[in-house]
Amino acid sequence: MARRPIPIRVTARDRVQLQKKLLRGGVAQVRVVPRALALRRLDGGAAAPQAAQDLPLTPEAIRDITHRQNNLGLDAALFEKPRRGAKSAPDKSQK
C-alpha cells in the first residue's frame, strides 16, 4: 500500500529564496542543490517517490527534507548541522 503524501508548507519567501539564491547558479554546497530541487518538485505537487526519480536522493531522504522544512524551516531543510570533530585551524589570514 502506498504512503500518503506529506503536505509541504513552502512560503512565498522560501520560493523566492529557492529560485534566486540556490538554483540560479553560483557557488553552493553540493548537497544543497538536490535538496532545493526536491523541495521545488514537492511544492509543485509531486510525491517523494516521483521527486526521487531524477535526483540523487531516496524517497526516504526526501521525506526527511519535507519534515525538516515543515518543522524547522528552509535553512534546516537545505543545510546540515555542523558535525562533530576537530575544529578547523585558522588559516594565515585569520591569525
C-alpha positions as CSV (number, residue, x, y, z in Angstrom):
1,M,0.0,0.0,0.0
2,A,1.4,3.4,-0.9
3,R,2.2,6.0,1.7
4,R,0.0,9.1,2.0
5,P,1.9,12.2,0.6
6,I,3.2,14.6,3.3
7,P,1.8,18.0,2.7
8,I,4.7,20.5,2.4
9,R,4.5,24.2,3.5
10,V,6.7,26.4,1.4
11,T,6.1,30.1,1.9
12,A,6.3,32.6,-0.9
13,R,9.5,34.0,0.7
14,D,11.1,30.5,0.7
15,R,10.1,30.0,-3.0
16,V,11.9,33.2,-3.9
17,Q,14.9,32.2,-2.0
18,L,15.0,28.8,-3.7
19,Q,14.7,30.3,-7.1
20,K,17.0,33.3,-6.8
21,K,19.7,32.2,-4.4
22,L,20.1,28.5,-4.8
23,L,19.0,27.4,-8.2
24,R,20.2,30.2,-10.5
25,G,23.9,29.2,-10.3
26,G,26.8,30.5,-8.3
27,V,28.5,28.7,-5.5
28,A,26.5,26.3,-3.4
29,Q,27.3,23.2,-1.3
30,V,27.0,20.1,-3.4
31,R,24.2,18.6,-1.2
32,V,22.1,21.7,-1.2
33,V,21.1,21.8,-4.9
34,P,19.4,18.4,-5.0
35,R,17.6,19.2,-1.8
36,A,16.4,22.5,-3.2
37,L,15.3,20.8,-6.4
38,A,13.4,18.2,-4.3
39,L,11.6,21.0,-2.4
40,R,10.6,22.6,-5.7
41,R,9.1,19.4,-7.0
42,L,7.3,18.6,-3.8
43,D,5.9,22.2,-3.8
44,G,4.7,21.5,-7.3
45,G,2.6,18.6,-6.1
46,A,5.0,15.6,-6.7
47,A,5.2,12.8,-4.1
48,A,8.5,11.8,-2.7
49,P,9.0,8.7,-5.0
50,Q,8.2,10.9,-8.0
51,A,10.6,13.6,-6.9
52,A,13.4,11.0,-6.2
53,Q,13.3,9.5,-9.7
54,D,15.6,12.1,-11.3
55,L,17.5,13.2,-8.2
56,P,20.4,11.5,-6.4
57,L,18.1,11.2,-3.3
58,T,16.0,8.4,-2.0
59,P,12.3,8.9,-1.3
60,E,13.1,8.5,2.5
61,A,15.7,11.3,2.3
62,I,13.1,13.5,0.5
63,R,10.5,12.8,3.2
64,D,13.1,13.8,5.8
65,I,13.7,17.0,3.9
66,T,10.0,17.6,3.9
67,H,9.7,17.1,7.7
68,R,12.6,19.5,8.3
69,Q,11.0,22.1,6.0
70,N,7.6,21.8,7.8
71,N,9.0,21.8,11.3
72,L,12.2,23.9,11.2
73,G,12.1,26.0,8.1
74,L,14.0,26.3,4.8
75,D,17.5,26.5,6.2
76,A,17.1,23.3,8.2
77,A,15.8,21.5,5.2
78,L,18.7,22.6,3.0
79,F,21.7,22.8,5.2
80,E,23.2,20.2,7.6
81,K,24.0,20.8,11.2
82,P,27.8,21.1,12.0
83,R,29.2,17.6,12.5
84,R,31.4,16.5,15.4
85,G,35.1,16.6,15.0
86,A,38.1,18.7,15.5
87,K,37.6,22.4,14.9
88,S,39.3,23.7,11.8
89,A,42.6,25.5,12.4
90,P,42.6,29.2,11.4
91,D,44.4,30.0,8.2
92,K,47.1,32.7,7.8
93,S,44.5,35.4,7.0
94,Q,42.6,34.7,10.3
95,K,45.7,34.9,12.6
